[in-house]
Amino acid sequence: MEEKLLKIKNDLMEALKGALKEADVLNIKSEYVGKKSEIQNILTSLKDMNVEDKRKYGSLINNTKKEMEELVNKKLEDLENKIDINFDDTTNYEVKNGSLHPVTIVAKEVTDILKRMGFTIVSGPEMESEYYNFEALNIPKDHPARDMQDTYYLDNGMLLRTQTSAEQVHAMEKYGAPLRICAPGRTFRNEDVDASHENTFFQLEGMVIDKDISIENLMYVMKCVLKEVFHKDVDVRLRPGFFPFTEPSYELDCSCLICGGKGCPTCKNSGWIELIPGGMVHPNVLKAGGIDPEKYSGFAFGIGLTRLAMMKYKINDIRVLNSGDVRYLEKFDIK
């Protein structure tokens, strides 16, 4: 028994000599002193020994295992202390500060502006049901937006939300009326990716429900948001649009700040960027949220946070924002 224990211990010592990394030592520890190690099997066999052998070998086996564990711990300490620190005191090691992502910065700016106007920030699931993403928003089953070419459907019968508008009915069901909410978040559509389109992008849904709400209230909120985000007045235009969940519906376009309205690939050479679609909440949507459209009215709008970040920081390709390459951030004047 003594020779067997000595051999196990020596084998451990030899294995530790070749270990250069902590992971190697931990693997050796598992092999030699772990639950399935030979020394552990010997310890377990003590219960089957006669009284005389237990007295003779019990302490020896326990002490051997303890010594092996100490050898492992000593090796781990040696590796930890073996870091070669040989800095020249005259060397200046510059540590660069990190930065938030442009979309994160813009999202916080917009939500801060809306909070000062009395809006409450809400959030919801990215994996959504067809009901909240479509049906409750007055989008029937034969609407083109439900096409597989636009929407990512999941095997569990759910889908990846195509718009933060899904938060409208969630919020109405939870809070009732009157209501002021904004819901920033990530959305997904099976888009052909180009300079101004991505399959993953960020939006912010805004909605106000109260008595005597009009389109003038919507225009005021949108203009205030844009002015504070860009820190200046920007050229905007309002044109008719169509959204099943608002009636009437509008598209608010912003003059492209990348090309100055001259036309570029980002704005599809039109000089304008579609930024904030919105309109008056459709009565069917109010009913889906349990609110009486005869008593209350409201407006809703969706801000494209990704496009807003592109305009603010003059990013001419939306793909940069999802690239995961932090080197791009150094090119933007982000404070």
Sequence and secondary structure as in RCSB ss.txt:
>XXXX:A:sequence
MEEKLLKIKNDLMEALKGALKEADVLNIKSEYVGKKSEIQNILTSLKDMNVEDKRKYGSLINNTKKEMEELVNKK
LEDLENKIDINFDDTTNYEVKNGSLHPVTIVAKEVTDILKRMGFTIVSGPEMESEYYNFEALNIPKDHPARDMQD
TYYLDNGMLLRTQTSAEQVHAMEKYGAPLRICAPGRTFRNEDVDASHENTFFQLEGMVIDKDISIENLMYVMKCV
LKEVFHKDVDVRLRPGFFPFTEPSYELDCSCLICGGKGCPTCKNSGWIELIPGGMVHPNVLKAGGIDPEKYSGFA
FGIGLTRLAMMKYKINDIRVLNSGDVRYLEKFDIK
>XXXX:A:secstr
 HHHHHHHHHHHHHHHHT  SHHHHHHHHHHHHSTTSHHHHHHHHGGGS HHHHHHHHHHHHHHHHHHHHHHHHH
HHHHHTT      TT           HHHHHHHHHHHHHHHTT EE    SEE HHHHTGGGT  TT GGGSTTT
  B TTS EE S GGGHHHHHHHHH SSEEEEEEEEEE     BTTB SEEEEEEEEEEETT  HHHHHHHHHHH
HHHHHTS   EEEEEEEETTEEEEEEEEEE TTTTTS  TTTTTSSEEEEEEEEEE HHHHHHTT  TTT EEEE
EEEEHHHHHHHHHT S GGGGGS  GGGGGGS   
